[in-house]
Amino acid sequence: MEQIGIQSLTSMVSHLVFITITWRLLQAIHLDGILKKGRVFEGRLLLMFLTITIGTAVSNFFLDFLLWSRNLQFLL
């Protein structure tokens, strides 16, 4: 039971860390040039959705890789 709790906490922290990193990286991109004038809210919402999507995908890859590396012991 404790292992499930630790895995859940690790997943939550990983997702939040990678979403935060992605947010900081996407802030460096100026999307103003491709957005219509007066569509600030929609642009911010798009940026938020992109951040969640990319951050979650990277976090899932990281967590999968961590799980795969733990399962390598079963090869022996």
PyMOL Python script that loads the backbone (N, CA, C, O; Angstrom):
from pymol import cmd

cmd.read_pdbstr("""\
ATOM      1  N   MET A   1       0.820  -1.192   0.000  1.00  0.00           N
ATOM      2  CA  MET A   1       0.000   0.000   0.000  1.00  0.00           C
ATOM      3  C   MET A   1       0.864   1.256   0.000  1.00  0.00           C
ATOM      4  O   MET A   1       0.564   2.232  -0.687  1.00  0.00           O
ATOM      5  N   GLU A   2       1.939   1.214   0.781  1.00  0.00           N
ATOM      6  CA  GLU A   2       2.824   2.372   0.865  1.00  0.00           C
ATOM      7  C   GLU A   2       3.483   2.660  -0.481  1.00  0.00           C
ATOM      8  O   GLU A   2       3.695   3.815  -0.848  1.00  0.00           O
ATOM      9  N   GLN A   3       3.803   1.585  -1.215  1.00  0.00           N
ATOM     10  CA  GLN A   3       4.450   1.743  -2.530  1.00  0.00           C
ATOM     11  C   GLN A   3       3.531   2.498  -3.498  1.00  0.00           C
ATOM     12  O   GLN A   3       4.002   3.311  -4.294  1.00  0.00           O
ATOM     13  N   ILE A   4       2.232   2.234  -3.433  1.00  0.00           N
ATOM     14  CA  ILE A   4       1.275   2.919  -4.304  1.00  0.00           C
ATOM     15  C   ILE A   4       1.226   4.404  -3.966  1.00  0.00           C
ATOM     16  O   ILE A   4       1.162   5.248  -4.861  1.00  0.00           O
ATOM     17  N   GLY A   5       1.257   4.725  -2.658  1.00  0.00           N
ATOM     18  CA  GLY A   5       1.261   6.120  -2.233  1.00  0.00           C
ATOM     19  C   GLY A   5       2.505   6.855  -2.700  1.00  0.00           C
ATOM     20  O   GLY A   5       2.429   8.001  -3.143  1.00  0.00           O
ATOM     21  N   ILE A   6       3.650   6.194  -2.601  1.00  0.00           N
ATOM     22  CA  ILE A   6       4.909   6.803  -3.051  1.00  0.00           C
ATOM     23  C   ILE A   6       4.889   7.013  -4.556  1.00  0.00           C
ATOM     24  O   ILE A   6       5.338   8.050  -5.045  1.00  0.00           O
ATOM     25  N   GLN A   7       4.371   6.034  -5.295  1.00  0.00           N
ATOM     26  CA  GLN A   7       4.284   6.162  -6.746  1.00  0.00           C
ATOM     27  C   GLN A   7       3.344   7.305  -7.141  1.00  0.00           C
ATOM     28  O   GLN A   7       3.627   8.048  -8.080  1.00  0.00           O
ATOM     29  N   SER A   8       2.240   7.442  -6.431  1.00  0.00           N
ATOM     30  CA  SER A   8       1.297   8.525  -6.711  1.00  0.00           C
ATOM     31  C   SER A   8       1.926   9.890  -6.441  1.00  0.00           C
ATOM     32  O   SER A   8       1.785  10.815  -7.240  1.00  0.00           O
ATOM     33  N   LEU A   9       2.609  10.007  -5.325  1.00  0.00           N
ATOM     34  CA  LEU A   9       3.276  11.265  -4.984  1.00  0.00           C
ATOM     35  C   LEU A   9       4.360  11.609  -6.002  1.00  0.00           C
ATOM     36  O   LEU A   9       4.495  12.764  -6.407  1.00  0.00           O
ATOM     37  N   THR A  10       5.130  10.602  -6.412  1.00  0.00           N
ATOM     38  CA  THR A  10       6.168  10.814  -7.423  1.00  0.00           C
ATOM     39  C   THR A  10       5.558  11.290  -8.739  1.00  0.00           C
ATOM     40  O   THR A  10       6.093  12.192  -9.383  1.00  0.00           O
ATOM     41  N   SER A  11       4.455  10.694  -9.134  1.00  0.00           N
ATOM     42  CA  SER A  11       3.790  11.088 -10.383  1.00  0.00           C
ATOM     43  C   SER A  11       3.269  12.521 -10.309  1.00  0.00           C
ATOM     44  O   SER A  11       3.429  13.289 -11.258  1.00  0.00           O
ATOM     45  N   MET A  12       2.650  12.883  -9.192  1.00  0.00           N
ATOM     46  CA  MET A  12       2.116  14.229  -9.040  1.00  0.00           C
ATOM     47  C   MET A  12       3.229  15.275  -9.061  1.00  0.00           C
ATOM     48  O   MET A  12       3.112  16.302  -9.729  1.00  0.00           O
ATOM     49  N   VAL A  13       4.300  15.008  -8.332  1.00  0.00           N
ATOM     50  CA  VAL A  13       5.417  15.954  -8.296  1.00  0.00           C
ATOM     51  C   VAL A  13       6.067  16.061  -9.672  1.00  0.00           C
ATOM     52  O   VAL A  13       6.405  17.157 -10.118  1.00  0.00           O
ATOM     53  N   SER A  14       6.243  14.926 -10.342  1.00  0.00           N
ATOM     54  CA  SER A  14       6.844  14.940 -11.674  1.00  0.00           C
ATOM     55  C   SER A  14       6.013  15.763 -12.651  1.00  0.00           C
ATOM     56  O   SER A  14       6.555  16.573 -13.403  1.00  0.00           O
ATOM     57  N   HIS A  15       4.719  15.560 -12.643  1.00  0.00           N
ATOM     58  CA  HIS A  15       3.848  16.322 -13.544  1.00  0.00           C
ATOM     59  C   HIS A  15       3.942  17.819 -13.249  1.00  0.00           C
ATOM     60  O   HIS A  15       4.075  18.625 -14.170  1.00  0.00           O
ATOM     61  N   LEU A  16       3.875  18.187 -11.991  1.00  0.00           N
ATOM     62  CA  LEU A  16       3.944  19.608 -11.646  1.00  0.00           C
ATOM     63  C   LEU A  16       5.288  20.227 -12.019  1.00  0.00           C
ATOM     64  O   LEU A  16       5.339  21.361 -12.496  1.00  0.00           O
ATOM     65  N   VAL A  17       6.368  19.492 -11.806  1.00  0.00           N
ATOM     66  CA  VAL A  17       7.706  20.008 -12.147  1.00  0.00           C
ATOM     67  C   VAL A  17       7.828  20.207 -13.651  1.00  0.00           C
ATOM     68  O   VAL A  17       8.276  21.262 -14.101  1.00  0.00           O
ATOM     69  N   PHE A  18       7.435  19.210 -14.430  1.00  0.00           N
ATOM     70  CA  PHE A  18       7.583  19.333 -15.879  1.00  0.00           C
ATOM     71  C   PHE A  18       6.600  20.335 -16.483  1.00  0.00           C
ATOM     72  O   PHE A  18       6.924  20.975 -17.483  1.00  0.00           O
ATOM     73  N   ILE A  19       5.428  20.486 -15.911  1.00  0.00           N
ATOM     74  CA  ILE A  19       4.505  21.518 -16.379  1.00  0.00           C
ATOM     75  C   ILE A  19       5.081  22.901 -16.082  1.00  0.00           C
ATOM     76  O   ILE A  19       4.980  23.804 -16.912  1.00  0.00           O
ATOM     77  N   THR A  20       5.679  23.070 -14.913  1.00  0.00           N
ATOM     78  CA  THR A  20       6.305  24.350 -14.565  1.00  0.00           C
ATOM     79  C   THR A  20       7.471  24.663 -15.486  1.00  0.00           C
ATOM     80  O   THR A  20       7.612  25.796 -15.947  1.00  0.00           O
ATOM     81  N   ILE A  21       8.305  23.672 -15.757  1.00  0.00           N
ATOM     82  CA  ILE A  21       9.447  23.875 -16.668  1.00  0.00           C
ATOM     83  C   ILE A  21       8.943  24.242 -18.054  1.00  0.00           C
ATOM     84  O   ILE A  21       9.477  25.150 -18.690  1.00  0.00           O
ATOM     85  N   THR A  22       7.921  23.543 -18.525  1.00  0.00           N
ATOM     86  CA  THR A  22       7.367  23.829 -19.856  1.00  0.00           C
ATOM     87  C   THR A  22       6.775  25.235 -19.905  1.00  0.00           C
ATOM     88  O   THR A  22       6.942  25.938 -20.901  1.00  0.00           O
ATOM     89  N   TRP A  23       6.093  25.649 -18.854  1.00  0.00           N
ATOM     90  CA  TRP A  23       5.522  26.998 -18.797  1.00  0.00           C
ATOM     91  C   TRP A  23       6.617  28.040 -18.946  1.00  0.00           C
ATOM     92  O   TRP A  23       6.482  28.997 -19.709  1.00  0.00           O
ATOM     93  N   ARG A  24       7.714  27.842 -18.199  1.00  0.00           N
ATOM     94  CA  ARG A  24       8.831  28.795 -18.261  1.00  0.00           C
ATOM     95  C   ARG A  24       9.444  28.822 -19.672  1.00  0.00           C
ATOM     96  O   ARG A  24       9.808  29.887 -20.171  1.00  0.00           O
ATOM     97  N   LEU A  25       9.554  27.678 -20.294  1.00  0.00           N
ATOM     98  CA  LEU A  25      10.123  27.620 -21.645  1.00  0.00           C
ATOM     99  C   LEU A  25       9.206  28.274 -22.674  1.00  0.00           C
ATOM    100  O   LEU A  25       9.675  28.981 -23.567  1.00  0.00           O
ATOM    101  N   LEU A  26       7.921  28.043 -22.553  1.00  0.00           N
ATOM    102  CA  LEU A  26       6.989  28.621 -23.527  1.00  0.00           C
ATOM    103  C   LEU A  26       6.821  30.130 -23.335  1.00  0.00           C
ATOM    104  O   LEU A  26       6.387  30.823 -24.255  1.00  0.00           O
ATOM    105  N   GLN A  27       7.154  30.637 -22.168  1.00  0.00           N
ATOM    106  CA  GLN A  27       7.101  32.079 -21.941  1.00  0.00           C
ATOM    107  C   GLN A  27       8.135  32.805 -22.806  1.00  0.00           C
ATOM    108  O   GLN A  27       7.974  33.987 -23.111  1.00  0.00           O
ATOM    109  N   ALA A  28       9.189  32.097 -23.198  1.00  0.00           N
ATOM    110  CA  ALA A  28      10.236  32.709 -24.012  1.00  0.00           C
ATOM    111  C   ALA A  28       9.808  32.876 -25.470  1.00  0.00           C
ATOM    112  O   ALA A  28      10.440  33.615 -26.225  1.00  0.00           O
ATOM    113  N   ILE A  29       8.736  32.190 -25.862  1.00  0.00           N
ATOM    114  CA  ILE A  29       8.246  32.274 -27.236  1.00  0.00           C
ATOM    115  C   ILE A  29       7.212  33.389 -27.318  1.00  0.00           C
ATOM    116  O   ILE A  29       6.280  33.438 -26.515  1.00  0.00           O
ATOM    117  N   HIS A  30       7.375  34.272 -28.277  1.00  0.00           N
ATOM    118  CA  HIS A  30       6.425  35.372 -28.465  1.00  0.00           C
ATOM    119  C   HIS A  30       5.361  34.940 -29.468  1.00  0.00           C
ATOM    120  O   HIS A  30       5.585  34.932 -30.679  1.00  0.00           O
ATOM    121  N   LEU A  31       4.211  34.586 -28.936  1.00  0.00           N
ATOM    122  CA  LEU A  31       3.114  34.142 -29.789  1.00  0.00           C
ATOM    123  C   LEU A  31       2.258  35.296 -30.292  1.00  0.00           C
ATOM    124  O   LEU A  31       1.272  35.076 -30.995  1.00  0.00           O
ATOM    125  N   ASP A  32       2.623  36.514 -29.939  1.00  0.00           N
ATOM    126  CA  ASP A  32       1.827  37.681 -30.320  1.00  0.00           C
ATOM    127  C   ASP A  32       1.713  37.834 -31.832  1.00  0.00           C
ATOM    128  O   ASP A  32       0.696  38.310 -32.336  1.00  0.00           O
ATOM    129  N   GLY A  33       2.737  37.438 -32.543  1.00  0.00           N
ATOM    130  CA  GLY A  33       2.744  37.602 -33.992  1.00  0.00           C
ATOM    131  C   GLY A  33       1.764  36.700 -34.720  1.00  0.00           C
ATOM    132  O   GLY A  33       1.314  37.043 -35.813  1.00  0.00           O
ATOM    133  N   ILE A  34       1.423  35.557 -34.142  1.00  0.00           N
ATOM    134  CA  ILE A  34       0.517  34.637 -34.826  1.00  0.00           C
ATOM    135  C   ILE A  34      -0.915  34.720 -34.316  1.00  0.00           C
ATOM    136  O   ILE A  34      -1.804  34.067 -34.862  1.00  0.00           O
ATOM    137  N   LEU A  35      -1.148  35.517 -33.274  1.00  0.00           N
ATOM    138  CA  LEU A  35      -2.495  35.671 -32.740  1.00  0.00           C
ATOM    139  C   LEU A  35      -3.163  36.914 -33.310  1.00  0.00           C
ATOM    140  O   LEU A  35      -2.505  37.902 -33.634  1.00  0.00           O
ATOM    141  N   LYS A  36      -4.462  36.843 -33.424  1.00  0.00           N
ATOM    142  CA  LYS A  36      -5.222  38.009 -33.876  1.00  0.00           C
ATOM    143  C   LYS A  36      -5.216  39.067 -32.785  1.00  0.00           C
ATOM    144  O   LYS A  36      -5.127  38.753 -31.598  1.00  0.00           O
ATOM    145  N   LYS A  37      -5.312  40.310 -33.195  1.00  0.00           N
ATOM    146  CA  LYS A  37      -5.363  41.408 -32.226  1.00  0.00           C
ATOM    147  C   LYS A  37      -6.631  41.299 -31.394  1.00  0.00           C
ATOM    148  O   LYS A  37      -7.703  40.974 -31.904  1.00  0.00           O
ATOM    149  N   GLY A  38      -6.490  41.575 -30.108  1.00  0.00           N
ATOM    150  CA  GLY A  38      -7.636  41.534 -29.216  1.00  0.00           C
ATOM    151  C   GLY A  38      -7.988  40.140 -28.715  1.00  0.00           C
ATOM    152  O   GLY A  38      -9.019  39.957 -28.068  1.00  0.00           O
ATOM    153  N   ARG A  39      -7.150  39.166 -29.004  1.00  0.00           N
ATOM    154  CA  ARG A  39      -7.417  37.784 -28.576  1.00  0.00           C
ATOM    155  C   ARG A  39      -6.421  37.348 -27.506  1.00  0.00           C
ATOM    156  O   ARG A  39      -5.849  36.260 -27.579  1.00  0.00           O
ATOM    157  N   VAL A  40      -6.224  38.205 -26.522  1.00  0.00           N
ATOM    158  CA  VAL A  40      -5.245  37.936 -25.464  1.00  0.00           C
ATOM    159  C   VAL A  40      -5.690  36.748 -24.618  1.00  0.00           C
ATOM    160  O   VAL A  40      -4.881  35.873 -24.311  1.00  0.00           O
ATOM    161  N   PHE A  41      -6.959  36.705 -24.241  1.00  0.00           N
ATOM    162  CA  PHE A  41      -7.460  35.614 -23.406  1.00  0.00           C
ATOM    163  C   PHE A  41      -7.284  34.271 -24.101  1.00  0.00           C
ATOM    164  O   PHE A  41      -6.819  33.307 -23.494  1.00  0.00           O
ATOM    165  N   GLU A  42      -7.659  34.212 -25.378  1.00  0.00           N
ATOM    166  CA  GLU A  42      -7.536  32.969 -26.129  1.00  0.00           C
ATOM    167  C   GLU A  42      -6.075  32.549 -26.274  1.00  0.00           C
ATOM    168  O   GLU A  42      -5.759  31.360 -26.228  1.00  0.00           O
ATOM    169  N   GLY A  43      -5.199  33.517 -26.447  1.00  0.00           N
ATOM    170  CA  GLY A  43      -3.770  33.219 -26.545  1.00  0.00           C
ATOM    171  C   GLY A  43      -3.215  32.648 -25.254  1.00  0.00           C
ATOM    172  O   GLY A  43      -2.421  31.707 -25.277  1.00  0.00           O
ATOM    173  N   ARG A  44      -3.627  33.210 -24.131  1.00  0.00           N
ATOM    174  CA  ARG A  44      -3.172  32.697 -22.828  1.00  0.00           C
ATOM    175  C   ARG A  44      -3.736  31.310 -22.557  1.00  0.00           C
ATOM    176  O   ARG A  44      -3.049  30.451 -22.005  1.00  0.00           O
ATOM    177  N   LEU A  45      -4.983  31.096 -22.943  1.00  0.00           N
ATOM    178  CA  LEU A  45      -5.598  29.782 -22.761  1.00  0.00           C
ATOM    179  C   LEU A  45      -4.893  28.736 -23.628  1.00  0.00           C
ATOM    180  O   LEU A  45      -4.652  27.614 -23.183  1.00  0.00           O
ATOM    181  N   LEU A  46      -4.567  29.109 -24.862  1.00  0.00           N
ATOM    182  CA  LEU A  46      -3.816  28.211 -25.739  1.00  0.00           C
ATOM    183  C   LEU A  46      -2.457  27.886 -25.132  1.00  0.00           C
ATOM    184  O   LEU A  46      -2.029  26.731 -25.145  1.00  0.00           O
ATOM    185  N   LEU A  47      -1.787  28.883 -24.608  1.00  0.00           N
ATOM    186  CA  LEU A  47      -0.487  28.678 -23.979  1.00  0.00           C
ATOM    187  C   LEU A  47      -0.614  27.752 -22.772  1.00  0.00           C
ATOM    188  O   LEU A  47       0.252  26.906 -22.548  1.00  0.00           O
ATOM    189  N   MET A  48      -1.669  27.902 -22.003  1.00  0.00           N
ATOM    190  CA  MET A  48      -1.883  27.043 -20.839  1.00  0.00           C
ATOM    191  C   MET A  48      -2.139  25.592 -21.271  1.00  0.00           C
ATOM    192  O   MET A  48      -1.593  24.662 -20.677  1.00  0.00           O
ATOM    193  N   PHE A  49      -2.962  25.403 -22.297  1.00  0.00           N
ATOM    194  CA  PHE A  49      -3.236  24.047 -22.779  1.00  0.00           C
ATOM    195  C   PHE A  49      -1.984  23.399 -23.375  1.00  0.00           C
ATOM    196  O   PHE A  49      -1.729  22.215 -23.151  1.00  0.00           O
ATOM    197  N   LEU A  50      -1.207  24.168 -24.130  1.00  0.00           N
ATOM    198  CA  LEU A  50       0.050  23.647 -24.665  1.00  0.00           C
ATOM    199  C   LEU A  50       1.006  23.253 -23.544  1.00  0.00           C
ATOM    200  O   LEU A  50       1.676  22.223 -23.618  1.00  0.00           O
ATOM    201  N   THR A  51       1.058  24.077 -22.519  1.00  0.00           N
ATOM    202  CA  THR A  51       1.925  23.794 -21.376  1.00  0.00           C
ATOM    203  C   THR A  51       1.535  22.488 -20.702  1.00  0.00           C
ATOM    204  O   THR A  51       2.390  21.646 -20.428  1.00  0.00           O
ATOM    205  N   ILE A  52       0.250  22.319 -20.437  1.00  0.00           N
ATOM    206  CA  ILE A  52      -0.216  21.097 -19.775  1.00  0.00           C
ATOM    207  C   ILE A  52       0.038  19.874 -20.653  1.00  0.00           C
ATOM    208  O   ILE A  52       0.475  18.834 -20.159  1.00  0.00           O
ATOM    209  N   THR A  53      -0.232  19.993 -21.947  1.00  0.00           N
ATOM    210  CA  THR A  53      -0.058  18.871 -22.860  1.00  0.00           C
ATOM    211  C   THR A  53       1.407  18.452 -22.968  1.00  0.00           C
ATOM    212  O   THR A  53       1.728  17.273 -22.824  1.00  0.00           O
ATOM    213  N   ILE A  54       2.283  19.402 -23.218  1.00  0.00           N
ATOM    214  CA  ILE A  54       3.710  19.089 -23.376  1.00  0.00           C
ATOM    215  C   ILE A  54       4.305  18.628 -22.049  1.00  0.00           C
ATOM    216  O   ILE A  54       5.033  17.636 -22.011  1.00  0.00           O
ATOM    217  N   GLY A  55       4.006  19.333 -20.963  1.00  0.00           N
ATOM    218  CA  GLY A  55       4.550  18.967 -19.655  1.00  0.00           C
ATOM    219  C   GLY A  55       4.121  17.578 -19.218  1.00  0.00           C
ATOM    220  O   GLY A  55       4.926  16.818 -18.680  1.00  0.00           O
ATOM    221  N   THR A  56       2.853  17.240 -19.447  1.00  0.00           N
ATOM    222  CA  THR A  56       2.357  15.917 -19.077  1.00  0.00           C
ATOM    223  C   THR A  56       3.002  14.830 -19.936  1.00  0.00           C
ATOM    224  O   THR A  56       3.341  13.763 -19.424  1.00  0.00           O
ATOM    225  N   ALA A  57       3.174  15.086 -21.221  1.00  0.00           N
ATOM    226  CA  ALA A  57       3.807  14.105 -22.101  1.00  0.00           C
ATOM    227  C   ALA A  57       5.256  13.845 -21.682  1.00  0.00           C
ATOM    228  O   ALA A  57       5.694  12.695 -21.645  1.00  0.00           O
ATOM    229  N   VAL A  58       5.983  14.888 -21.374  1.00  0.00           N
ATOM    230  CA  VAL A  58       7.372  14.726 -20.946  1.00  0.00           C
ATOM    231  C   VAL A  58       7.424  14.005 -19.598  1.00  0.00           C
ATOM    232  O   VAL A  58       8.274  13.138 -19.393  1.00  0.00           O
ATOM    233  N   SER A  59       6.532  14.353 -18.691  1.00  0.00           N
ATOM    234  CA  SER A  59       6.485  13.695 -17.391  1.00  0.00           C
ATOM    235  C   SER A  59       6.149  12.214 -17.534  1.00  0.00           C
ATOM    236  O   SER A  59       6.756  11.377 -16.865  1.00  0.00           O
ATOM    237  N   ASN A  60       5.197  11.885 -18.390  1.00  0.00           N
ATOM    238  CA  ASN A  60       4.858  10.474 -18.626  1.00  0.00           C
ATOM    239  C   ASN A  60       6.050   9.709 -19.179  1.00  0.00           C
ATOM    240  O   ASN A  60       6.300   8.573 -18.777  1.00  0.00           O
ATOM    241  N   PHE A  61       6.782  10.320 -20.093  1.00  0.00           N
ATOM    242  CA  PHE A  61       7.983   9.674 -20.616  1.00  0.00           C
ATOM    243  C   PHE A  61       8.987   9.427 -19.496  1.00  0.00           C
ATOM    244  O   PHE A  61       9.556   8.340 -19.391  1.00  0.00           O
ATOM    245  N   PHE A  62       9.204  10.445 -18.656  1.00  0.00           N
ATOM    246  CA  PHE A  62      10.134  10.319 -17.539  1.00  0.00           C
ATOM    247  C   PHE A  62       9.704   9.207 -16.579  1.00  0.00           C
ATOM    248  O   PHE A  62      10.529   8.398 -16.155  1.00  0.00           O
ATOM    249  N   LEU A  63       8.422   9.167 -16.240  1.00  0.00           N
ATOM    250  CA  LEU A  63       7.919   8.150 -15.319  1.00  0.00           C
ATOM    251  C   LEU A  63       7.983   6.753 -15.934  1.00  0.00           C
ATOM    252  O   LEU A  63       8.310   5.786 -15.246  1.00  0.00           O
ATOM    253  N   ASP A  64       7.671   6.644 -17.228  1.00  0.00           N
ATOM    254  CA  ASP A  64       7.802   5.348 -17.909  1.00  0.00           C
ATOM    255  C   ASP A  64       9.243   4.878 -17.908  1.00  0.00           C
ATOM    256  O   ASP A  64       9.521   3.709 -17.642  1.00  0.00           O
ATOM    257  N   PHE A  65      10.157   5.784 -18.205  1.00  0.00           N
ATOM    258  CA  PHE A  65      11.572   5.433 -18.233  1.00  0.00           C
ATOM    259  C   PHE A  65      12.038   4.979 -16.850  1.00  0.00           C
ATOM    260  O   PHE A  65      12.818   4.033 -16.735  1.00  0.00           O
ATOM    261  N   LEU A  66      11.564   5.651 -15.805  1.00  0.00           N
ATOM    262  CA  LEU A  66      11.893   5.269 -14.436  1.00  0.00           C
ATOM    263  C   LEU A  66      11.360   3.869 -14.122  1.00  0.00           C
ATOM    264  O   LEU A  66      12.063   3.058 -13.518  1.00  0.00           O
ATOM    265  N   LEU A  67      10.137   3.589 -14.525  1.00  0.00           N
ATOM    266  CA  LEU A  67       9.548   2.273 -14.307  1.00  0.00           C
ATOM    267  C   LEU A  67      10.306   1.203 -15.079  1.00  0.00           C
ATOM    268  O   LEU A  67      10.573   0.126 -14.546  1.00  0.00           O
ATOM    269  N   TRP A  68      10.652   1.489 -16.325  1.00  0.00           N
ATOM    270  CA  TRP A  68      11.394   0.515 -17.123  1.00  0.00           C
ATOM    271  C   TRP A  68      12.758   0.217 -16.510  1.00  0.00           C
ATOM    272  O   TRP A  68      13.210  -0.928 -16.507  1.00  0.00           O
ATOM    273  N   SER A  69      13.402   1.242 -15.999  1.00  0.00           N
ATOM    274  CA  SER A  69      14.724   1.015 -15.392  1.00  0.00           C
ATOM    275  C   SER A  69      14.589   0.177 -14.116  1.00  0.00           C
ATOM    276  O   SER A  69      15.476  -0.621 -13.815  1.00  0.00           O
ATOM    277  N   ARG A  70      13.508   0.340 -13.371  1.00  0.00           N
ATOM    278  CA  ARG A  70      13.274  -0.505 -12.196  1.00  0.00           C
ATOM    279  C   ARG A  70      13.005  -1.946 -12.582  1.00  0.00           C
ATOM    280  O   ARG A  70      13.396  -2.865 -11.862  1.00  0.00           O
ATOM    281  N   ASN A  71      12.340  -2.154 -13.715  1.00  0.00           N
ATOM    282  CA  ASN A  71      11.982  -3.501 -14.158  1.00  0.00           C
ATOM    283  C   ASN A  71      13.158  -4.232 -14.802  1.00  0.00           C
ATOM    284  O   ASN A  71      13.042  -5.426 -15.080  1.00  0.00           O
ATOM    285  N   LEU A  72      14.261  -3.577 -15.045  1.00  0.00           N
ATOM    286  CA  LEU A  72      15.427  -4.246 -15.641  1.00  0.00           C
ATOM    287  C   LEU A  72      15.977  -5.351 -14.748  1.00  0.00           C
ATOM    288  O   LEU A  72      16.628  -6.275 -15.234  1.00  0.00           O
ATOM    289  N   GLN A  73      15.723  -5.264 -13.460  1.00  0.00           N
ATOM    290  CA  GLN A  73      16.215  -6.286 -12.537  1.00  0.00           C
ATOM    291  C   GLN A  73      15.596  -7.649 -12.822  1.00  0.00           C
ATOM    292  O   GLN A  73      16.165  -8.671 -12.439  1.00  0.00           O
ATOM    293  N   PHE A  74      14.455  -7.687 -13.479  1.00  0.00           N
ATOM    294  CA  PHE A  74      13.793  -8.949 -13.780  1.00  0.00           C
ATOM    295  C   PHE A  74      14.418  -9.669 -14.973  1.00  0.00           C
ATOM    296  O   PHE A  74      14.030 -10.795 -15.284  1.00  0.00           O
ATOM    297  N   LEU A  75      15.381  -9.033 -15.644  1.00  0.00           N
ATOM    298  CA  LEU A  75      16.088  -9.689 -16.741  1.00  0.00           C
ATOM    299  C   LEU A  75      17.082 -10.732 -16.225  1.00  0.00           C
ATOM    300  O   LEU A  75      17.398 -11.701 -16.915  1.00  0.00           O
ATOM    301  N   LEU A  76      17.554 -10.520 -15.033  1.00  0.00           N
ATOM    302  CA  LEU A  76      18.579 -11.419 -14.474  1.00  0.00           C
ATOM    303  C   LEU A  76      17.989 -12.640 -13.844  1.00  0.00           C
ATOM    304  O   LEU A  76      18.722 -13.487 -13.333  1.00  0.00           O
TER     305      LEU A  76
END
""", "prot")
cmd.dss("prot")
cmd.show_as("cartoon", "prot")
cmd.util.cbc("prot")
cmd.orient("prot")
